[in-house]
Amino acid sequence: MFSKVLIANRGAIAVRIERTLAKMGVKSVAVYSKADRDSLHVENADEAVYLGEGTAKDTYLDVDKIIKAALDTGAEAIHPGYGFLSENTVFAAKCEENNIKFVGPDSSQIKLFGLKHSAREIAQKANVPLLSGTGLLKGVDEAIVEAEKIGYPVMIKASAGGGGKGIRIAHSKEELKNAYESAKLETSLAFGDDEIYMEKVIVDARHIEIQILGDNFGNVIHL
């Protein structure tokens, strides 16, 4: 059991983690930007580390700042919550290098499955049925060519991160041009990575998701 955990996130996500840590008797360390200095997640934490001014890219997505905050406060583990650095291979590897437990998959697993375009490639090799789609797109011209092959409507998606960030639907060539640039900008700001790919859109689809929880000892639980 850890005695202190740093939460590399903000807002409601961080507050929920803090409450769970408190129930477990584990101290929490919050991180915050100038804009969030009066936030509840800062107030509720046992300790809080200021990350400075600027956007998320300058604060919550700054790997070196987060690692330094953990080392300076003596946190034994970092909980990334979801979004931000939760699927960042470099960050998970940095935690490992500094003997800080990353609460989540190890860096090799994130590298394989954290980026959606590489997860698609793994699924294809395993003969898992997939929607028509692409690998990483090199530019809007390539996106237009691939969209014609797939057939509209198409969805531009961020390869990194999650939470619906960096997703845009296009029903035509004109919409695709705007969607491409908009998606790249949003995913860059949200995850510090602007790589995107494309898939066919299924209209009025139903989302079915299966949660699987595993631990360091090879135990897997289907939730």
N, C-alpha and C positions, 0 to 999 in steps of 0.2 A: 504493500500500500504506500502511496506517495504521501508526503506531509504537506507539500505545496505544489500547486499547479497554476501555470500561467495560461490565461485564455486569450488566444490571438484572434479576437473578434470583438464585436460591439453590440450595443442595443439588447433586444429581447433574447437573442441567441446567447450572449454572454451572461445575462441575468439568470437564465434557466440553468446554465452550467454552474454558476456560483451557488445557486440554491441547492443543487444536488451535491456539490462538494461540501457545503456546510453540513448537510445531513450526514455525510460520511466522515465528518470531522477533519476534513482536509482544507487547508488555507488556500485562498484564491488570490491571484494577482491579475489585475486588469491592466489593459493598455488603452490609451486614448489619444485622440488628436485634439487640437485646440477647439475645434467645433463641438467636440463631445465632452468637454471638461466638466459640464454640469449634468451629465447623463447618469441614469440610475445604475448602470453597470459599474460606473466608477465609484459611486457612493456605496454600493453594496459590497464591494471587494474588500478583502483584508489589507491589500496593498494596491497601489496604482502607479503605473509608470507612464510619464508623458512622452509621446512620440514626436511632438512638434506640430508645426502648421502644414497646410497643404492638402492635397487630395489623398484618396485612399492609396494611390500609388506611392506617395511620399511618406505614408505612415503605416497603415495596417498591412500593406503589401511589401514593405521594406524588410526583407529577410534579415539583414544584418541588425537592424534596430530591434526586431523581435527577439532574436537570439541573445543579443546583449542584455535586453531587459530580463530574460530568464536567468542568465548567468549572474547578473548583478543582484537579483533578488533571491537567488538560491533555489529557484523552482526546479524540481526534478523532472517535470513533464510539461508539455505544451498541448493544450486542447485547442484545435483550430476551429471548432464549431463547423459550420458549413459555409460554402462560398469562400471568398478571400484566398487564404493559403492552404485550404483543406485538401486540395488535389495538386499541390505544387511539389514536383519531384525534388527540385533544388532545395526547398525548405525542409522537406523530410530528411534529405541526405545531410543537411547542415545540422539538424537535431542529432542525428546519429553520430556525426563527427565530434559533437560537443558533449556526448554522453547524456543527452536530454531525451527522454522518452517522448516520441510523437504519438499522441493518442489517435491512432488510425493505422492504416496499412503502412508497410515499410516502403522505402523509396523505390525499390525494384517493382513492387506491385503497382504503385501509383503510376510508374512510367509505362507499364503495360496497359493498365485499365483507366487511368485518370484522364488521359487524352482520348476523346471520343473517336477520333479518326483511327487511332491505333487499335482501339477496342473493336472497331468495325472490321479491321484487317484480321484480328484474331478470330472473330466470329465467322468471317468468310472462310478461313482456313479450316474451321471446325464444321463447315457446311451448315451453319445456322442460317435460316431464312432471314433476309434483310430487305428493307426498302431499297429501291434504287437510289444510289448516291455517289458521292465522289470521295477522293482523298483530299488532302489540303489543297486549297485553291491558291494559285499564284497571282491572280489578278482578276479584275472585273470582266475582262475579255474572255478569259477561260471560263468564268462562271456563266457567261451568256451562252457560250458554245455548249457547255455541259447541261444547262437548263433546257436547251432545245432537244437534247438527246433524252433527258429524263421525262420532260413534259411538264408544263405548268399545271397547278401551282407547285412551287418549290419552297424549301425552307433553308435559309442561311443559318448556320449554327456555329457557335463558338466551340472549338475543340477542347479548350480548357474550361475548368470551373463548372458551374451549374446554376441552379436556382432561376432558370429562365433568362439569364443574362446573355446578351449577344445572339438572340434569336429574332429573325425577321422572315415574314412570309411574303413572297412575291407572286403575283398572278400574271405578270407580263414582263417583257424585256425592260420597259421603262421603270417599272417598280423595282426590278432586280438591281438596277444601277444604284438607286438610292438605298435599297436594303443592304447591299454589299458594304458600302462605305459606313452606313450607320451601325451595322453589326460589328465591323472591325473596330470602330471607335469605342463602342460600349464594352466590348470584351477586353480591349486594351486597358481601359480605365478600371474595370472591375477585377481583372485577374492578372494584369501586367503581361498579357500574352494576346496578340491580335490574330492568331491563326484561326481560320474558319474553313468549313467545308459545307456541303450541300446535300440535302435529301429530298425525296419526293414527299409532298404533303398528303396525308390522308384526311379528307374532310369529314367532320363529325365522328372522329375516331374515339374509341374508349381506351383510357389509359389503365393498364394493369401492371402493377409493380409488386415484386416479391422482395421482401427484406431478408437479408442473410447476415447473421452476426457470427464472427469468428474470433478466436483469441490466439495468443501466442503459443498455445499448446496443441493446436490443430483441431480444437473442438469447434464444430459448426452448428449453429442453431438457426432453424428456419422460423422466422417470426410471422 
